[in-house]
Amino acid sequence: MKEDDVKSGKEILDAFFTDIATIENVDKEIAKSLTELYFTNKLSDKNVVNELQKLRLQNGDKD
C-alpha cells in the first residue's frame, strides 16, 4: 500500500458527507441537514437534535 492511498479521517468524513444523500434508504432532507452542519463545522449532538426537531415540525409531526 502506497502512502498516497491512505486517507485521513477528514478525507473519509468529507467523502461520506458528500455522498450521504446517495445512500439507499437515507432521507434526503436529513442527509442535506447533516451535510450542511458538517461542512459548516457545526456538527454537534445539540445541533443534530435541533435540526431533526425542525424537520419534524416542517413535516407536521409534532409528537
N, C-alpha and C positions, 0 to 999 in steps of 0.2 A: 504494500500500500504506500503510495507516494504521500508526502506531507501535504501536497495540494488537494488531496482527496478528503482530508479531514476537515469537517465543517465545525465552526464554533457554535456554541449554544445560541448566540444571537442569530446566526445564519439559519439554523434549524427552525427557530421560532419565527423569523421573518418569512421563511418559506411556508410554514404551517399557517400563519395568519393570512398570508397572501392567497392560499389555496383553500381555506376552510369552507368557503361558500360553495365549493365544487364537490365537497364530500357528500356522498349519498346519505339521505335522511337528515341532513343538518338544516335546521330552519334558517332561511336566508336572512331574515331580519335580525335574528340573534347573532348569526355569523358577522353580519355587517357591523353591529354594535360592538362586538368583541374585537373585531379588526380595528375599528376606529379607536377604541380605548387603547389597544396595544400600540398602534403606531403614533399615538399622541402621548405615549408614556404615562397613561392614566389607568392602566390595567391593575386594579386592586379589588379585593373582595367586596369592599363597600361600593365601589363604582359599578361592579358587575351586578350586584343586588339592585342598585338604583336603576340601572338600565333595564333589567328584567322586569322590575315593577312598572316602569314606564311603558314597556312593550305590552304588558298585560292590560294596563289601563287603556292603551290605544286600541287594543283588540276587544275591549268591552268585558274583560274578565276581571271583576272587582273582588274576587274571593281572597 
